[in-house]
Amino acid sequence: MKFFLGFLSLFITLTSFGQKTDFDKGIEAFSNKNYETAVKYYSNHLKKKNHSNAYFNRGLSYYKLNEFDNAIEDFTIVLNKDSLDFEAWYNRGLAYFAKESYKKAYYDYTKCIKLNPEYAVAFNALGMCYFQWNKFEEAIEHYNKALEILESSNLYYNRALAFQALEENDKALKDFKRAIALDPSVENYWGRADLYFIQEDYEKAIADYDAALAIDSNNAKLYFNKGFSYYTNFEDKNAINEFKKVLELDANHTEAKWHLALCYYAEANYEKSLEYYNQVKTQNPDYTYLDNINENELKMKVKLKNNLVYVVLLLLFIIFALYFLYALFAKKN
């Protein structure tokens, strides 16, 4: 009997040792991007044990759920327990930044860097604060510091935007190129495409939009930008194809409908132009650019085009009648 009880006790001990805690389950849920589930497990864990790591991880989960106030609260608890936790300063800064509380974010990033001067992402975050304040040279200075520690696609992308804001487009293009070399992502191709568009280099802009669409073929905004590049370059037929793709993905995209109305007008397809004009007017009667097309004139053009065959036949009939009368008169003479 004693042997059985001893064996049972050992079995229970081993089984308990192999079971996952709520903290472990929270980590697993977070890694699987099940952030709401992660919050529940961390909260259950905190009812039993008051661990800083659980508050920190729950704060990360709240951040992923865009529940920034809850994230700030959890990171603050961590910092109250340990003010030397530089990652907690950084992550609370991210939550403040997401709430557009840039001064508070700046303060937290600065505290983070004082504790860990080699934390590149914090220098990047400070650069983003300066960018929001339109202090682009200071932003570049901090991106440079981050790049001295760590070379990353995101840093080159952010610095490119700052150079672009300063109209130093050659430097911006070099940084977009570096960013794409490290990570040929949608965002990096898109950023360079927008810059090419500003420079009126529409062919290169379209090529980069195509590269981005090869990665994300269901992005209505990319198709619109590509279509707008064609439209601006007076390639209306190509623009029409792209704007139609936009509507396949987003049937209520007002801008795409409006530009279809403009393109068809330029192509003298007034019936189609009126069709999309009416869709825009129905969808948004106060649309800013509606007055750019004279509705009555457009309707008149549609009527004339629809009646063109009858007008031509009538003219031919009149010409034939006049010729017949002339011939008859000539014969009598």
C-alpha positions as CSV (number, residue, x, y, z in Angstrom):
1,M,0.0,0.0,0.0
2,K,2.8,2.4,0.9
3,F,4.5,1.6,-2.5
4,F,1.3,2.4,-4.3
5,L,0.8,5.7,-2.5
6,G,4.4,6.6,-3.2
7,F,4.1,5.8,-6.9
8,L,0.9,7.8,-7.1
9,S,2.5,10.7,-5.4
10,L,5.5,10.5,-7.9
11,F,3.1,10.3,-10.8
12,I,1.1,13.4,-9.7
13,T,4.3,15.3,-9.2
14,L,5.7,14.4,-12.7
15,T,2.3,15.2,-14.3
16,S,2.1,18.6,-12.6
17,F,5.7,19.4,-13.6
18,G,4.8,18.7,-17.3
19,Q,1.7,20.9,-17.3
20,K,1.8,24.4,-18.9
21,T,1.1,27.4,-16.6
22,D,-1.2,30.3,-17.6
23,F,2.0,32.3,-18.2
24,D,3.3,29.6,-20.7
25,K,-0.1,29.5,-22.4
26,G,0.0,33.3,-22.7
27,I,3.4,33.1,-24.4
28,E,2.1,30.5,-26.8
29,A,-1.1,32.4,-27.6
30,F,1.0,35.6,-28.2
31,S,3.4,33.8,-30.6
32,N,0.3,32.5,-32.5
33,K,-1.0,36.1,-32.7
34,N,-4.0,35.2,-30.5
35,Y,-3.6,38.4,-28.4
36,E,-7.0,38.4,-26.7
37,T,-6.4,34.8,-25.5
38,A,-2.9,35.9,-24.4
39,V,-4.4,38.7,-22.3
40,K,-6.8,36.2,-20.6
41,Y,-4.0,33.8,-19.7
42,Y,-1.7,36.5,-18.4
43,S,-4.6,38.0,-16.3
44,N,-5.3,34.5,-14.8
45,H,-1.6,34.2,-14.0
46,L,-1.6,37.6,-12.3
47,K,-4.5,36.5,-10.0
48,K,-2.2,33.9,-8.6
49,K,1.3,35.5,-8.9
50,N,2.2,39.2,-9.1
51,H,5.0,38.9,-11.7
52,S,6.5,41.8,-13.6
53,N,7.1,39.6,-16.7
54,A,3.3,38.8,-16.8
55,Y,2.5,42.5,-16.7
56,F,5.1,43.2,-19.4
57,N,3.8,40.5,-21.7
58,R,0.2,41.5,-21.1
59,G,1.2,45.1,-22.0
60,L,2.6,43.8,-25.3
61,S,-0.6,41.9,-26.0
62,Y,-2.7,45.0,-25.2
63,Y,-0.5,47.0,-27.6
64,K,-1.1,44.5,-30.4
65,L,-4.9,44.9,-29.7
66,N,-4.6,48.7,-30.0
67,E,-5.7,49.0,-26.4
68,F,-3.0,51.5,-25.7
69,D,-4.2,52.8,-22.3
70,N,-4.2,49.3,-20.9
71,A,-0.7,48.7,-22.3
72,I,0.5,51.9,-20.7
73,E,-1.0,50.9,-17.4
74,D,0.8,47.5,-17.5
75,F,4.2,48.9,-18.5
76,T,3.8,51.6,-15.7
77,I,3.4,48.8,-13.2
78,V,6.5,47.1,-14.5
79,L,8.5,50.4,-14.2
80,N,7.2,51.0,-10.7
81,K,8.7,47.7,-9.8
82,D,11.9,48.2,-11.7
83,S,12.7,51.6,-13.1
84,L,15.8,50.2,-14.8
85,D,13.8,48.1,-17.3
86,F,14.8,49.9,-20.5
87,E,12.4,47.7,-22.6
88,A,9.5,48.7,-20.5
89,W,10.4,52.4,-21.1
90,Y,10.6,51.8,-24.8
91,N,7.4,49.9,-25.1
92,R,5.4,52.4,-23.0
93,G,6.8,55.0,-25.4
94,L,5.4,53.0,-28.3
95,A,2.0,53.0,-26.7
96,Y,2.2,56.8,-26.1
97,F,3.3,57.4,-29.7
98,A,0.3,55.4,-31.0
99,K,-1.9,57.7,-28.9
100,E,-0.1,60.7,-30.5
101,S,1.2,61.7,-27.1
102,Y,4.6,62.4,-28.7
103,K,6.1,64.3,-25.8
104,K,5.4,61.5,-23.4
105,A,6.8,59.0,-25.9
106,Y,9.9,61.1,-26.3
107,Y,10.4,61.2,-22.6
108,D,10.2,57.4,-22.4
109,Y,12.5,56.8,-25.4
110,T,15.1,59.1,-23.8
111,K,14.9,57.2,-20.5
112,C,15.4,54.0,-22.5
113,I,18.5,55.3,-24.3
114,K,20.1,56.5,-21.0
115,L,19.7,53.0,-19.6
116,N,20.9,51.3,-22.9
117,P,22.8,53.6,-25.3
118,E,23.0,50.8,-27.8
119,Y,19.3,50.3,-28.2
120,A,18.9,51.2,-31.9
121,V,15.1,51.0,-32.1
122,A,14.9,53.7,-29.4
123,F,17.0,56.1,-31.6
124,N,14.7,55.3,-34.5
125,A,11.6,56.0,-32.3
126,L,13.1,59.4,-31.3
127,G,13.6,60.1,-34.9
128,M,10.0,59.4,-35.6
129,C,9.0,61.9,-32.8
130,Y,11.1,64.6,-34.5
131,F,9.5,63.7,-37.8
132,Q,6.0,64.2,-36.3
133,W,7.2,67.7,-35.2
134,N,8.5,68.5,-38.7
135,K,12.0,68.6,-37.3
136,F,13.4,66.6,-40.2
137,E,17.1,67.3,-39.7
138,E,16.9,66.2,-36.0
139,A,15.0,63.1,-37.2
140,I,17.8,62.2,-39.7
141,E,20.4,62.8,-36.9
142,H,18.7,60.1,-34.8
143,Y,18.2,57.7,-37.7
144,N,21.9,58.1,-38.3
145,K,22.7,57.1,-34.7
146,A,20.5,54.1,-35.0
147,L,22.2,53.0,-38.3
148,E,25.6,53.3,-36.6
149,I,24.3,50.5,-34.3
150,L,22.1,48.5,-36.6
151,E,21.5,48.5,-40.3
152,S,17.8,47.9,-41.0
153,S,15.3,48.4,-43.8
154,N,13.0,50.3,-41.6
155,L,15.7,52.8,-40.6
156,Y,16.6,53.5,-44.3
157,Y,12.9,53.9,-45.1
158,N,12.3,56.3,-42.3
159,R,15.4,58.3,-43.2
160,A,14.3,58.4,-46.8
161,L,11.0,60.0,-45.8
162,A,12.9,62.6,-43.8
163,F,15.1,63.4,-46.8
164,Q,12.1,63.6,-49.0
165,A,10.4,66.1,-46.6
166,L,13.6,68.2,-47.0
167,E,13.3,67.8,-50.8
168,E,16.7,66.1,-50.8
169,N,15.3,63.5,-53.2
170,D,18.6,62.0,-54.4
171,K,19.4,61.0,-50.9
172,A,15.9,59.8,-50.4
173,L,16.1,57.5,-53.5
174,K,19.4,56.1,-52.3
175,D,17.8,55.2,-48.9
176,F,14.8,53.6,-50.6
177,K,17.2,51.6,-52.7
178,R,19.0,50.4,-49.6
179,A,15.7,49.6,-47.9
180,I,14.6,47.5,-50.8
181,A,17.9,45.7,-51.0
182,L,17.5,44.6,-47.4
183,D,13.8,44.0,-47.6
184,P,11.9,44.1,-51.0
185,S,8.6,44.8,-49.2
186,V,5.4,46.4,-50.3
187,E,6.0,49.4,-48.1
188,N,9.5,50.0,-49.5
189,Y,8.5,49.8,-53.1
190,W,5.5,51.9,-52.4
191,G,7.6,54.6,-50.8
192,R,10.0,54.9,-53.7
193,A,7.1,54.8,-56.2
194,D,5.4,57.8,-54.5
195,L,8.7,59.7,-54.7
196,Y,9.1,58.9,-58.4
197,F,5.5,60.1,-58.9
198,I,6.4,63.4,-57.2
199,Q,9.4,63.7,-59.5
200,E,7.0,63.1,-62.5
201,D,9.0,60.0,-63.4
202,Y,5.7,58.1,-64.0
203,E,7.3,55.0,-65.7
204,K,9.5,54.3,-62.7
205,A,6.6,55.0,-60.4
206,I,4.4,52.5,-62.2
207,A,7.2,49.9,-62.2
208,D,7.6,50.2,-58.4
209,Y,3.8,50.0,-57.9
210,D,3.8,46.9,-60.1
211,A,6.6,45.4,-57.9
212,A,4.5,46.2,-54.8
213,L,1.4,44.6,-56.4
214,A,3.4,41.5,-57.2
215,I,3.7,41.1,-53.4
216,D,0.2,42.3,-52.5
217,S,-2.2,41.9,-55.4
218,N,-5.3,42.8,-53.3
219,N,-4.3,46.3,-52.4
220,A,-6.8,48.8,-53.8
221,K,-4.7,51.8,-52.8
222,L,-1.8,50.5,-54.9
223,Y,-4.0,50.0,-57.9
224,F,-5.4,53.5,-57.5
225,N,-1.9,55.1,-57.3
226,K,-0.8,53.2,-60.4
227,G,-3.9,54.3,-62.2
228,F,-3.4,57.9,-61.1
229,S,0.2,57.7,-62.5
230,Y,-1.2,56.6,-65.8
231,Y,-3.9,59.3,-65.6
232,T,-1.4,62.1,-64.8
233,N,0.7,60.9,-67.7
234,F,-2.3,61.1,-70.1
235,E,-2.5,57.4,-70.6
236,D,-6.3,57.2,-70.0
237,K,-6.9,53.7,-71.4
238,N,-4.3,52.2,-69.0
239,A,-5.7,54.3,-66.2
240,I,-9.2,53.0,-66.8
241,N,-8.0,49.4,-66.4
242,E,-6.3,50.2,-63.1
243,F,-9.3,52.2,-61.7
244,K,-11.6,49.3,-62.6
245,K,-9.3,46.9,-60.6
246,V,-9.7,49.3,-57.6
247,L,-13.5,48.9,-57.8
248,E,-13.2,45.2,-58.0
249,L,-11.6,45.3,-54.5
250,D,-13.5,48.3,-53.2
251,A,-16.8,48.9,-54.9
252,N,-17.4,52.2,-53.0
253,H,-14.0,53.8,-53.8
254,T,-15.2,57.4,-54.8
255,E,-11.9,58.6,-56.1
256,A,-11.6,55.6,-58.5
257,K,-15.2,56.3,-59.8
258,W,-14.5,60.0,-60.3
259,H,-11.3,59.4,-62.2
260,L,-13.1,56.8,-64.4
261,A,-15.6,59.6,-65.2
262,L,-12.7,61.9,-66.1
263,C,-10.9,59.3,-68.2
264,Y,-14.0,58.3,-70.2
265,Y,-14.7,62.0,-70.7
266,A,-11.2,62.4,-72.2
267,E,-11.8,59.3,-74.4
268,A,-15.1,60.9,-75.6
269,N,-17.1,58.0,-74.1
270,Y,-19.6,60.4,-72.6
271,E,-22.2,57.7,-71.8
272,K,-19.7,55.9,-69.5
273,S,-18.4,59.2,-68.1
274,L,-22.0,60.1,-67.1
275,E,-22.5,56.7,-65.6
276,Y,-19.6,57.1,-63.2
277,Y,-20.4,60.8,-62.6
278,N,-23.8,59.7,-61.4
279,Q,-22.4,57.0,-59.2
280,V,-20.1,59.6,-57.5
281,K,-23.0,62.1,-57.1
282,T,-25.3,59.5,-55.6
283,Q,-22.6,58.2,-53.3
284,N,-21.4,61.7,-52.2
285,P,-23.6,64.6,-53.3
286,D,-21.0,67.0,-51.8
287,Y,-18.0,65.6,-53.5
288,T,-15.5,68.4,-53.9
289,Y,-14.7,68.0,-57.6
290,L,-18.2,67.4,-59.1
291,D,-18.2,70.9,-60.6
292,N,-15.2,70.1,-62.7
293,I,-17.5,68.4,-65.1
294,N,-20.6,70.3,-66.4
295,E,-23.4,67.8,-65.8
296,N,-25.8,69.4,-68.3
297,E,-23.2,69.6,-70.9
298,L,-22.3,66.0,-70.4
299,K,-25.9,64.9,-70.7
300,M,-26.2,66.9,-73.9
301,K,-23.1,65.2,-75.3
302,V,-24.6,61.8,-74.4
303,K,-27.9,62.7,-76.2
304,L,-26.1,64.0,-79.3
305,K,-24.0,60.8,-79.4
306,N,-27.0,58.5,-79.0
307,N,-28.8,60.4,-81.7
308,L,-25.8,60.7,-84.0
309,V,-26.9,57.9,-86.3
310,Y,-30.3,59.5,-86.7
311,V,-28.7,62.9,-87.3
312,V,-26.4,61.4,-90.0
313,L,-29.4,59.6,-91.7
314,L,-31.4,62.8,-91.6
315,L,-28.5,64.7,-93.2
316,L,-28.1,62.1,-95.9
317,F,-31.9,62.2,-96.6
318,I,-31.8,66.0,-96.9
319,I,-28.8,65.8,-99.2
320,F,-30.5,63.1,-101.3
321,A,-33.7,65.1,-101.4
322,L,-31.9,68.3,-102.5
323,Y,-30.0,66.4,-105.1
324,F,-33.3,64.8,-106.4
325,L,-34.9,68.2,-106.6
326,Y,-31.9,69.7,-108.3
327,A,-31.9,66.9,-110.9
328,L,-35.6,67.2,-111.5
329,F,-35.3,71.0,-111.9
330,A,-32.4,70.5,-114.3
331,K,-34.3,68.0,-116.4
332,K,-37.3,70.4,-116.8
333,N,-35.0,73.1,-118.0
